[in-house]
Amino acid sequence: MSTGRKWAVMIIAVIIVILGGYRIYALNYSDEGIMDHVFRHEGYAVNLAKEKVPVKIFVKPEWIAFGHDERKDLKVEVLELNHTRILLDNVWNRGNDIYFSFEAFPGWDHRSGEFMYNGKLNPDGSVTTQGPNLRLTDMSGQEIPFGQSGQGPGISFSFGINPEYHHLIRDGFYVQYSDFNVYRYAKKINEEWLGYDSIFH
């Protein structure tokens, strides 16, 4: 085999190793990979620790898109709880309402940890959604009706406020959301739970 051919084979082998290593990392060690395994109960023991944990978020007036067709891509952190960061992802004035979208990002660890999820994780790997259990109030405590609402994809929830109530949010408003469940998880090795004693007791 010529020197040039040997180098070509070595380069191809290195590329294959790098791609294989990246795939292993992405499937098992990245945030997305860990979340997928935990949600499916694949290689992880998952335990429901607390149900319907309420969170209260203040939405500042400068984050609200009052202009017609205005959209604000914010990705601003509004709360951190149970190793989970909650962000106000974007606010969009759609004309018929102002729509607020929130997303949560757990701090995943390959070995063990806890996180919040706005639904129930079933043992068969499926998920059950719940809610939304929302309550919006202005600065004086007056309740603000909301219109369209939803949750997903991922760990997210959203809602719209119709124009007739925009005067109630001029100075900002509070979001009380009660659909988060707290889960704890631990990596299983040889069918034994890594960190069982420290995580679940």
Secondary structure as UniProt FT lines:
FT   HELIX           3..28
FT   HELIX           31..39
FT   TURN            40..41
FT   STRAND          44..59
FT   HELIX           61..63
FT   TURN            68..69
FT   STRAND          71..81
FT   TURN            82..83
FT   STRAND          84..93
FT   STRAND          98..106
FT   STRAND          112..117
FT   STRAND          119..121
FT   TURN            123..124
FT   STRAND          127..129
FT   STRAND          134..137
FT   TURN            139..140
FT   STRAND          143..144
FT   STRAND          149..151
FT   STRAND          156..161
FT   HELIX           163..169
FT   TURN            170..171
FT   STRAND          173..189
FT   TURN            190..191
FT   STRAND          192..193
FT   TURN            194..195
FT   HELIX           196..200
//
